Each structure stands twice: as structure tokens, then as C-alpha cells.
Amino acid sequence: MGDEGKLARGINRSVWLMSRELLEVDLRLGSRVEGTMSDEAVFFSPEERRNAS
């Protein structure tokens, strides 16, 4: 299997890392939505605004 196995492991790792990062973003946005609904201020740092585009 050799190179194919290495490629498959690399792809699986990349997909896992991306899905984990998306989950973290989703959780942060979820908490912000809850905060907004309870009249709390919503703050997006410059780094988050840059990452969102």
C-alpha cells in the first residue's frame, strides 16, 4: 500500500482537523447567538473578522 496509505492517512488527518475547527467555530457562534438573544454585547475580534472572510 505504501504511498497510498500515507496519502489516505494525510487526508483523514486534514479532514479531522478541519471538522474540529468548524465545530469550535460553530460552538463560539452558538454562544454568541445565545448572548445576543439575552441582550449581551457581541464582540468579534479583528482576527475573527479576518478569518471569517
C-alpha positions as CSV (number, residue, x, y, z in Angstrom):
1,M,0.0,0.0,0.0
2,G,2.9,2.4,0.7
3,D,2.3,5.9,-0.7
4,E,-1.5,5.3,-1.0
5,G,-1.7,4.5,2.7
6,K,0.3,7.6,3.6
7,L,-1.9,9.8,1.4
8,A,-5.1,8.3,2.9
9,R,-3.8,9.0,6.4
10,G,-2.9,12.5,5.5
11,I,-6.3,13.2,4.0
12,N,-8.1,11.7,7.0
13,R,-6.0,13.8,9.4
14,S,-6.7,17.0,7.4
15,V,-10.4,16.3,7.3
16,W,-10.4,15.6,11.1
17,L,-8.6,18.9,11.8
18,M,-10.9,20.9,9.6
19,S,-14.1,19.3,11.1
20,R,-12.7,20.0,14.6
21,E,-12.0,23.7,13.8
22,L,-15.5,24.1,12.2
23,L,-17.1,22.6,15.4
24,E,-15.2,25.1,17.5
25,V,-16.4,28.0,15.3
26,D,-19.9,26.6,15.5
27,L,-19.8,26.5,19.2
28,R,-18.5,30.0,19.5
29,L,-21.2,31.3,17.2
30,G,-23.8,29.4,19.1
31,S,-22.8,31.0,22.4
32,R,-22.8,34.4,20.7
33,V,-26.3,33.9,19.4
34,E,-27.5,32.9,22.9
35,G,-25.7,36.0,24.3
36,T,-27.4,38.3,21.7
37,M,-30.8,36.8,22.4
38,S,-30.2,37.7,26.1
39,D,-29.2,41.3,25.2
40,E,-25.5,40.7,25.9
41,A,-23.0,42.6,23.7
42,V,-21.5,40.6,20.8
43,F,-17.8,41.1,20.1
44,F,-15.9,39.9,17.1
45,S,-12.1,40.4,17.4
46,P,-10.2,41.7,14.4
47,E,-8.6,38.2,14.0
48,E,-12.0,36.5,13.8
49,R,-13.3,39.1,11.3
50,R,-10.2,38.4,9.2
51,N,-10.7,34.6,9.4
52,A,-14.4,34.9,8.5
53,S,-13.7,36.4,5.1
